Amino acid sequence: QVQLAESGGGLAQPGGSLRLSCAASGSLFIVYVMGWYRQAPGKERELVALIDSTGYIHYADAVKGRFTISRDAAKSTMYLQMDALESDDTAVYYCKLHLHGRDYWGQGTQVAVSA
């Protein structure tokens, strides 16, 4: 049973930074895709960034140059470093693992950007 646990959300001021973590447990990950998604109030869930087991990385245009996705394979943990935060980044952030044809989601962590 795969489980994902996010942490690191909170309140930040515009221009500030936060770092999210997503720890995966329950399986041996060899070929996978992991990603961060977010859902703002009244909006659909959208992709923020993803990274796969080859190291391929993709960012949504809205976060390019501000967010950095990374992974620590030894710890089965994925990170999202968020810099230069904007009010539009306010959302619940979810991590997702695509493994063996299935999607697994974390419970979500709230990020609020406000002065």
N, CA, C and O of each residue as an XYZ file, in Angstrom:
460
protein
N       0.844     -1.179      0.000
C       0.000      0.000      0.000
C       0.891      1.244      0.000
O       1.661      1.466      0.934
N       0.778      2.056     -1.060
C       1.568      3.269     -1.159
C       0.886      4.382     -0.377
O      -0.329      4.562     -0.461
N       1.672      5.118      0.375
C       1.155      6.274      1.099
C       2.053      7.474      0.846
O       3.275      7.347      0.765
N       1.433      8.637      0.723
C       2.151      9.878      0.522
C       1.817     10.831      1.651
O       0.655     10.973      2.032
N       2.829     11.480      2.182
C       2.620     12.418      3.283
C       3.288     13.738      2.944
O       4.509     13.815      2.812
N       2.465     14.788      2.802
C       2.998     16.119      2.494
C       3.221     16.910      3.771
O       2.568     16.685      4.790
N       4.148     17.828      3.687
C       4.392     18.747      4.791
C       5.024     20.013      4.245
O       5.507     20.045      3.113
N       5.014     21.060      5.067
C       5.717     22.280      4.694
C       4.852     23.447      4.270
O       5.371     24.534      4.019
N       3.550     23.253      4.184
C       2.694     24.366      3.808
C       2.599     25.392      4.925
O       3.127     25.189      6.019
N       1.919     26.494      4.637
C       1.756     27.525      5.647
C       1.482     28.868      5.020
O       1.051     28.962      3.871
N       1.736     29.904      5.791
C       1.485     31.274      5.348
C       2.802     31.949      4.993
O       3.777     31.859      5.739
N       2.823     32.620      3.856
C       4.000     33.367      3.441
C       3.570     34.713      2.890
O       2.445     34.872      2.417
N       4.452     35.657      2.952
C       4.197     36.971      2.376
C       4.563     36.960      0.897
O       5.393     36.155      0.475
N       3.966     37.826      0.116
C       4.385     37.936     -1.290
C       5.884     38.170     -1.388
O       6.448     38.998     -0.673
N       6.513     37.430     -2.280
C       7.961     37.498     -2.406
C       8.703     36.521     -1.517
O       9.915     36.350     -1.647
N       7.978     35.880     -0.617
C       8.597     34.949      0.307
C       8.777     33.558     -0.272
O       8.547     33.324     -1.458
N       9.197     32.632      0.596
C       9.502     31.268      0.171
C       8.889     30.248      1.113
O       8.708     30.507      2.303
N       8.576     29.102      0.567
C       8.167     27.933      1.328
C       8.747     26.706      0.638
O       9.018     26.721     -0.562
N       8.934     25.644      1.417
C       9.417     24.389      0.856
C       8.465     23.278      1.253
O       8.233     23.042      2.438
N       7.922     22.606      0.270
C       7.029     21.478      0.507
C       7.796     20.169      0.365
O       8.725     20.059     -0.435
N       7.393     19.187      1.152
C       7.969     17.856      1.066
C       6.858     16.832      0.875
O       5.743     17.010      1.366
N       7.171     15.768      0.162
C       6.243     14.660     -0.028
C       7.018     13.367      0.162
O       7.840     12.992     -0.674
N       6.749     12.695      1.262
C       7.429     11.441      1.569
C       6.554     10.272      1.150
O       5.385     10.188      1.528
N       7.126      9.376      0.371
C       6.400      8.204     -0.116
C       6.865      6.967      0.626
O       8.047      6.821      0.939
N       5.934      6.087      0.903
C       6.280      4.850      1.581
C       5.400      3.720      1.059
O       4.336      3.952      0.484
N       5.866      2.494      1.274
C       5.015      1.356      0.985
C       5.376      0.565     -0.245
O       4.786     -0.488     -0.486
N       6.336      1.037     -1.043
C       6.666      0.273     -2.241
C       8.068      0.618     -2.699
O       8.643      1.608     -2.245
N       8.616     -0.169     -3.576
C       9.918      0.107     -4.152
C       9.703      0.835     -5.461
O       9.087      0.299     -6.383
N      10.207      2.048     -5.546
C       9.983      2.892     -6.707
C      11.169      2.805     -7.645
O      12.265      3.262     -7.321
N      10.949      2.224     -8.797
C      12.010      2.145     -9.788
C      11.661      3.030    -10.978
O      12.451      3.889    -11.370
N      10.493      2.824    -11.545
C      10.019      3.643    -12.659
C       8.758      4.348    -12.188
O       7.758      3.705    -11.868
N       8.811      5.646    -12.149
C       7.680      6.391    -11.608
C       7.686      7.823    -12.123
O       8.663      8.299    -12.702
N       6.589      8.475    -11.896
C       6.470      9.914    -12.113
C       5.859     10.497    -10.850
O       4.848      9.998    -10.357
N       6.455     11.528    -10.338
C       5.894     12.227     -9.185
C       5.655     13.680     -9.562
O       6.392     14.268    -10.353
N       4.626     14.232     -8.989
C       4.324     15.613     -9.342
C       3.642     16.365     -8.220
O       3.109     15.772     -7.282
N       3.668     17.674     -8.333
C       2.938     18.566     -7.447
C       1.790     19.192     -8.238
O       1.962     19.655     -9.365
N       0.636     19.190     -7.621
C      -0.548     19.816     -8.187
C      -1.094     20.794     -7.160
O      -0.760     20.711     -5.978
N      -1.929     21.718     -7.608
C      -2.557     22.628     -6.669
C      -3.988     22.922     -7.091
O      -4.346     22.849     -8.267
N      -4.792     23.259     -6.088
C      -6.180     23.586     -6.352
C      -6.555     24.802     -5.521
O      -6.576     24.751     -4.291
N      -6.850     25.889     -6.208
C      -7.283     27.110     -5.552
C      -8.804     27.087     -5.405
O      -9.479     26.369     -6.143
N      -9.346     27.849     -4.478
C     -10.804     27.863     -4.286
C     -11.539     28.215     -5.570
O     -11.227     29.213     -6.220
N     -12.511     27.393     -5.930
C     -13.313     27.646     -7.110
C     -12.649     27.291     -8.423
O     -13.208     27.538     -9.492
N     -11.453     26.710     -8.351
C     -10.736     26.359     -9.573
C     -10.451     24.869     -9.626
O     -10.520     24.175     -8.612
N     -10.130     24.388    -10.813
C      -9.784     22.987    -10.968
C      -8.345     22.748    -10.517
O      -7.514     23.656    -10.490
N      -8.090     21.508    -10.170
C      -6.729     21.131     -9.800
C      -5.836     21.231    -11.035
O      -6.219     20.814    -12.128
N      -4.634     21.793    -10.843
C      -3.729     21.982    -11.971
C      -2.330     21.483    -11.636
O      -1.921     21.455    -10.475
N      -1.614     21.093    -12.671
C      -0.244     20.637    -12.513
C       0.661     21.824    -12.217
O       0.552     22.877    -12.846
N       1.556     21.640    -11.251
C       2.558     22.657    -10.937
C       3.908     22.236    -11.506
O       4.560     23.003    -12.214
N       4.317     21.020    -11.193
C       5.607     20.528    -11.663
C       5.632     19.022    -11.517
O       4.929     18.459    -10.677
N       6.441     18.372    -12.333
C       6.596     16.932    -12.186
C       8.039     16.545    -12.452
O       8.796     17.257    -13.111
N       8.390     15.379    -11.909
C       9.718     14.816    -12.085
C       9.550     13.311    -12.194
O       8.734     12.715    -11.491
N      10.338     12.693    -13.090
C      10.206     11.240    -13.195
C      11.496     10.555    -12.782
O      12.466     11.203    -12.391
N      11.489      9.232    -12.874
C      12.610      8.444    -12.366
C      13.874      8.610    -13.212
O      14.954      8.196    -12.790
N      13.751      9.216    -14.407
C      14.940      9.485    -15.220
C      15.535     10.851    -14.904
O      16.629     11.187    -15.356
N      14.795     11.635    -14.119
C      15.235     12.983    -13.819
C      14.613     14.049    -14.695
O      14.916     15.234    -14.557
N      13.736     13.622    -15.601
C      13.023     14.589    -16.438
C      12.158     15.479    -15.560
O      11.506     15.001    -14.633
N      12.155     16.761    -15.851
C      11.402     17.750    -15.075
C      10.565     18.625    -16.003
O      10.994     19.004    -17.093
N       9.372     18.928    -15.538
C       8.481     19.828    -16.286
C       7.831     20.788    -15.299
O       7.430     20.390    -14.205
N       7.730     22.041    -15.688
C       7.063     23.055    -14.872
C       5.914     23.688    -15.637
O       5.975     23.859    -16.855
N       4.877     24.028    -14.907
C       3.828     24.851    -15.484
C       4.398     26.246    -15.747
O       5.273     26.718    -15.021
N       3.893     26.891    -16.787
C       4.409     28.214    -17.138
C       4.305     29.204    -15.977
O       5.166     30.066    -15.807
N       3.250     29.070    -15.189
C       3.001     30.030    -14.110
C       4.061     30.009    -13.017
O       4.189     30.973    -12.262
N       4.826     28.918    -12.923
C       5.799     28.801    -11.831
C       7.234     28.721    -12.317
O       8.155     28.686    -11.502
N       7.445     28.691    -13.620
C       8.800     28.599    -14.163
C       9.665     29.746    -13.656
O       9.257     30.907    -13.658
N      10.867     29.389    -13.223
C      11.789     30.392    -12.719
C      11.592     30.750    -11.257
O      12.420     31.443    -10.666
N      10.494     30.278    -10.669
C      10.230     30.578     -9.254
C      10.212     29.328     -8.383
O      10.635     29.367     -7.228
N       9.727     28.224     -8.931
C       9.624     26.982     -8.178
C      10.670     25.993     -8.685
O      11.042     26.002     -9.858
N      11.131     25.146     -7.777
C      12.098     24.113     -8.130
C      11.656     22.780     -7.543
O      11.472     22.658     -6.332
N      11.487     21.793     -8.396
C      11.129     20.450     -7.943
C      12.388     19.608     -7.870
O      13.277     19.733     -8.713
N      12.463     18.755     -6.866
C      13.618     17.880     -6.726
C      13.185     16.617     -5.995
O      12.066     16.522     -5.491
N      14.087     15.660     -5.950
C      13.780     14.407     -5.265
C      15.018     13.866     -4.600
O      16.137     14.110     -5.050
N      14.817     13.137     -3.539
C      15.869     12.392     -2.859
C      15.458     10.932     -2.948
O      14.633     10.463     -2.163
N      16.032     10.215     -3.904
C      15.615      8.842     -4.137
C      15.847      7.963     -2.912
O      15.046      7.075     -2.622
N      16.927      8.205     -2.205
C      17.249      7.388     -1.037
C      16.187      7.516      0.045
O      15.938      6.577      0.801
N      15.559      8.696      0.110
C      14.528      8.935      1.118
C      13.126      8.793      0.552
O      12.147      8.965      1.278
N      13.012      8.477     -0.750
C      11.702      8.396     -1.412
C      10.896      9.666     -1.144
O       9.699      9.612     -0.861
N      11.564     10.789     -1.237
C      10.938     12.077     -0.922
C      11.112     13.041     -2.075
O      12.170     13.115     -2.701
N      10.044     13.780     -2.338
C      10.053     14.809     -3.362
C       9.858     16.155     -2.696
O       9.168     16.261     -1.682
N      10.460     17.175     -3.261
C      10.388     18.512     -2.676
C       9.895     19.518     -3.711
O      10.018     19.309     -4.918
N       9.342     20.598     -3.212
C       9.008     21.735     -4.065
C       9.465     22.991     -3.336
O       8.863     23.405     -2.345
N      10.532     23.586     -3.838
C      11.007     24.855     -3.304
C      10.276     25.968     -4.032
O      10.373     26.088     -5.254
N       9.548     26.776     -3.289
C       8.740     27.835     -3.876
C       9.306     29.183     -3.446
O       9.268     29.530     -2.266
N       9.821     29.925     -4.385
C      10.381     31.255     -4.140
C       9.563     32.310     -4.876
O       8.769     31.999     -5.763
N       9.776     33.551     -4.490
C       9.064     34.667     -5.119
C       7.568     34.401     -5.175
O       6.932     34.588     -6.212
N       7.016     33.968     -4.059
C       5.604     33.592     -4.005
C       4.711     34.784     -4.324
O       5.019     35.930     -3.998
N       3.604     34.474     -4.968
C       2.602     35.476     -5.356
C       1.256     35.060     -4.764
O       1.052     33.906     -4.386
N       0.354     36.019     -4.694
C      -0.959     35.719     -4.118
C      -1.671     34.630     -4.927
O      -2.436     33.845     -4.365
N      -1.430     34.575     -6.228
C      -2.055     33.547     -7.065
C      -1.535     32.139     -6.772
O      -2.098     31.160     -7.263
N      -0.485     32.030     -5.989
C       0.015     30.715     -5.608
C      -0.775     30.124     -4.444
O      -0.568     28.966     -4.082
N      -1.666     30.897     -3.864
C      -2.493     30.403     -2.764
C      -3.372     29.253     -3.244
O      -4.148     29.397     -4.188
N      -3.235     28.120     -2.583
C      -3.970     26.914     -2.988
C      -3.644     25.794     -2.020
O      -2.756     25.912     -1.176
N      -4.378     24.712     -2.162
C      -3.992     23.466     -1.504
C      -3.087     22.718     -2.487
O      -3.446     22.506     -3.645
N      -1.925     22.331     -2.008
C      -0.942     21.657     -2.844
C      -0.965     20.156     -2.539
O      -0.933     19.741     -1.381
N      -1.020     19.361     -3.599
C      -1.071     17.914     -3.482
C       0.120     17.296     -4.198
O       0.544     17.787     -5.244
N       0.650     16.244     -3.649
C       1.637     15.468     -4.399
C       0.966     14.226     -4.948
O       0.035     13.683     -4.353
N       1.455     13.792     -6.087
C       0.913     12.623     -6.749
C       2.048     11.738     -7.209
O       3.076     12.209     -7.697
N       1.841     10.454     -7.045
C       2.774      9.445     -7.523
C       2.066      8.579     -8.552
O       1.009      8.013     -8.275
N       2.649      8.477     -9.737
C       2.123      7.563    -10.752
C       3.053      6.367    -10.794
O       4.224      6.492    -11.153
N       2.531      5.215    -10.429
C       3.366      4.028    -10.273
C       2.593      2.804    -10.718
O       1.470      2.571    -10.271
N       3.190      2.028    -11.591
C       2.579      0.781    -12.062
C       1.152      1.015    -12.567
O       0.255      0.212    -12.311
N       0.955      2.126    -13.288
C      -0.336      2.381    -13.897
C      -1.390      2.957    -12.980
O      -2.541      3.114    -13.387
N      -1.021      3.277    -11.740
C      -1.985      3.827    -10.782
C      -1.502      5.174    -10.275
O      -0.305      5.458    -10.232
N      -2.469      5.992     -9.896
C      -2.170      7.288     -9.297
C      -2.451      7.242     -7.800
O      -3.486      6.742     -7.357
N      -1.518      7.769     -7.043
C      -1.674      7.882     -5.600
C      -1.533      9.362     -5.235
O      -0.648     10.056     -5.733
N      -2.422      9.827     -4.356
C      -2.441     11.237     -3.964
C      -2.176     11.392     -2.473
O      -2.557     10.550     -1.661
N      -1.512     12.491     -2.139
C      -1.380     12.869     -0.748
C      -2.633     13.584     -0.276
O      -3.567     13.799     -1.048
N      -2.643     13.947      0.992
C      -3.833     14.547      1.580
C      -3.923     16.046      1.318
O      -4.974     16.650      1.533
N      -2.846     16.642      0.860
C      -2.834     18.065      0.557
C      -2.294     18.905      1.702
O      -2.456     18.560      2.872
N      -1.655     20.004      1.355
C      -1.151     20.940      2.346
C      -1.477     22.356      1.863
O      -1.275     22.685      0.694
N      -1.982     23.183      2.774
C      -2.437     24.521      2.411
C      -1.258     25.479      2.317
O      -0.400     25.524      3.199
N      -1.234     26.236      1.240
C      -0.277     27.335      1.075
C      -1.076     28.618      0.895
O      -1.920     28.713      0.003
N      -0.807     29.596      1.740
C      -1.483     30.887      1.647
C      -0.435     31.982      1.513
O       0.506     32.054      2.304
N      -0.602     32.824      0.519
C       0.325     33.926      0.290
C      -0.445     35.229      0.462
O      -1.337     35.553     -0.322
N      -0.083     35.958      1.496
C      -0.816     37.174      1.810
C       0.059     38.124      2.595
O       0.917     37.706      3.372
N      -0.169     39.415      2.381
C       0.558     40.421      3.155
C      -0.106     40.618      4.506
O       0.358     41.428      5.309
